[in-house]
C-alpha cells in the first residue's frame, strides 16, 4: 500500500471531518503518518496535533503535509496557500469521495490584507496586524499561540505581551492616529486586535470571517480596551 492509499483510507475514515497527516521519508521510503485534527471546527479546518508532528520528525524527514477536502474539490484554498508558506513544505490535498488530488508548494504567496480567510495561528487577527505593520517597515514578534483558538479565548495573551512588541498605551487625552493598534474586549476579555488604517477605519480579522476594514463606530468603540502606539510612530 502506497502513502497515497494510506492517506485516502485515513480521509475516508475521518469524513465528514478533515483528515490531516504528514508524508515522511523513513529509511529511504515515503510513508504516510496520520495525525489527529485538534481543530474546534474539524469539519471546516484542521490543526495538526504537535505531538504527532514531533513523533513524525523523530521517525523520519517530513516532506509534505496532507489533508482532505471532504466537501470541496482538492484545490488549495487561500488558507491552504498561506499555511503552506508557513510550513515550508509541499501540501497534498485529497477529496476522499472523488479520490482526486491537488497540491501546492511554498512560492512566496502573500494574501491580500483585505478578504483573507481566517486560520488560527496562520491568518488570524494578530497575523493581519503584523502584516500591516510589516508593510510600514515595522517588524513585530509572532508570538506562539495556544493549540486552539478556544484555549486562547479562555486566556488571551495580548494584554501581557504588547509592551515587549514596542507599544505604549495612549493617555486618555491623546488622540488616535493612523497606525495605532487597538485591543478589543469581547466576552469580557482582551481577545482581539486591530489597527487604525485611516481616520475612523479599523483593519481587523474576526474569527470565522474574512479580514476587513470597518468603520470605527459605536460597537468597536465600546469594545476598545486599550489604545496602543508603537515607539516608531511616536
N, C-alpha and C positions, 0 to 999 in steps of 0.2 A: 504494500500500500504506500503510495507516494504522500508527501506532505500535503499536497492539494486534496487528495482523497480524505486525509485525516481532518483537514480544516473544514471540508464540506460536511463530513459527518458531525463534527462539533457544531457547525452552524445550524444544521437541521435539528439537532438535539436541543439547541437553545431557543429556537423560534417559539414565540414571536420576539424574544429579546435579541439584541445584537450580541453576537458572539465576538470574542476577541482572543487573540493569541499571537505567537511570535514564530518566526522561522529562524532556526539556529543551524549553524554548521557544527556538527559533532563528529569527530573522528573522520572528517572528510565527506560526511553525508548530510544533506539537508533534512531537517526534522521539524515537524510541527510541534509547538509547545503550547498547549491550551492554557488559557489564563481565565481567571474569574473577573467578571464585569462588576465593578463596585458602584456603578452609577446609580443615583437615586431614581433615574428615569431610564432603565435599561432597554426599554422598547424604542427609545429615541436616540440614545447615545451610549458611549462606553467609557469606562475608566479602568485601565488595566491595574489589577492588584499589584502594588510594588513588590510584594513578597514573591509573587510568581515571576516578575521581571528579574529580580535578583537571583532566583534559582536558575532561570534560563541563562543568565550571564555566567553563572558558575559552571553550567553544564556545557556551554559552547559559546560561539560568537553569534550575536544577534545580527541578522542581516535584513529582516523585514518585520513589519507589524501587519497583522491580518485581522480584519474584522468583517462582519456581514452587514448587508443592507437587506433585511428580510422583506421590506415593503417597497423598496425602490430599486431601480437599476443600479448596477455596481459602478456608478460614475462618481468620481471624487466630489464631495460637496465642498463648499467654501471652508467649512470647518475642518474637513479632512485635509485640505491643502495646507491650512495654517498649522494644524497639528503635525503633519508630515514634516514641515520645515523645522518645527521644534524638536522632533525626534531625531532628525539627521539620518534616517534610513528610509528605504523604499516601503511603500504601503501597498498591500494587496487587499482587494475588496471583492467579496463574493455575494451574489444573490443566490441563496441556497435552493430556492424553488425553481429558478431557471437554470441554475448551475452555470451562470455566466460570471466572468471575472473582469475586473478592472484594476487599474493601479495608478499610482503617482509616485514621484520621486522629488526630493529636495531640489528646488530650482531657483531659489531666491524669491519665491512668491510672497507678496505683501498685500494683505487685504486692505480695501479702502477703509478709511475711518468711519464712513457712513454706510450703514446697511450690512455690516458684518454679522455673521451668526455667532451666537453665544456658546462658548465651550469652556468649561471650568478649567482654569489654570493655563489656558492657551489663548482664549479670546474672550476675556471677561472684562469687568469694569476697570480693574487696575491695569490690565494689558492695554486697553484703549487709552487710558490716561498716559501711560508710559510712552506709547507710540506717538501721541500728540506732542508731548514734551521732546521726544527724540527728533521730531521734525523741526523743533525750535533750537536744536543743538544742545539739549539738556538731557543727560542720561540719568535715569532713576533706577534704583535697585529693583530687581524682580524677586520679590520675597517668595519663599517656598509656601505653598498652600497646604492646608489640611487635605486629607484624601478626598473628601466630598464637599460640595457647597453647603450641604446641611450642617456639617461639622463647623464650617466657617461661620455660618449664620448664628450658630449657637454660641460661638466665642470669636467674634470678629477681631482682626489683628490691626486694622488701620490706626486706631487711636493710640496704640503704643509704638508705632513704627514711623509715623510721619516726621518726627524730629530728625531721625537718622537719614532721612531722604533729603534733608536740606530745607525743610519748610519751617516757617514760624506761623503762629496763629495771629490773625489780624485783631487789633484792638477794636472795640465796639464802634469807635468814632471813625475808623478807617473805611474808605470806600473801596468796594471791589473794583478790580481792573482785569482786563483780559489777561489770561494766563494764571489766574488764581484757581487753586483747587478747592473743591467743596466736599466735605464729608456729610453724608446724609444718614439720618436715623430712620429706619423702618423696623417695625416690630420692637421698638424701644431700644435699639442698639445701632451704633455707627457701623453699618454694614454695606455701605455703597459709596462710591466716589465718582466725581465728575470734574470737569474743568470748564471754566468760563472762556468761551472761544470768541464771543462777541458780546457787546453790552446786552444783557438780558437773554443770552443764549448759552445753554449748557450742553456740552458734548458728554454723553454718558452711555452706559450699556447695562440695561436691566437684565436680570436672569430670565432666560426663555424668550427674549425679544431680540430684535436687530438693534445694533448701535444707532444712535440718532442724535440730532441736535434739537433740543426742545426749549421752548420759552421758559425762562426762569421766573415763573409766576407763583401764585399763591401756594400751590401744592408743594413745589420744590422748596420755596422759601420757608414754609413751616416745617419742612423735614430737615433743613440745614442744621447740622450740629456743630460744625467747625468751618471757618473760612481760613484758608492757608495760602501763604505766598512763599514762593521759592526764593532762596537767597540770591540767585542770579537775576531776579527781577525786581529786587529792592532798589 
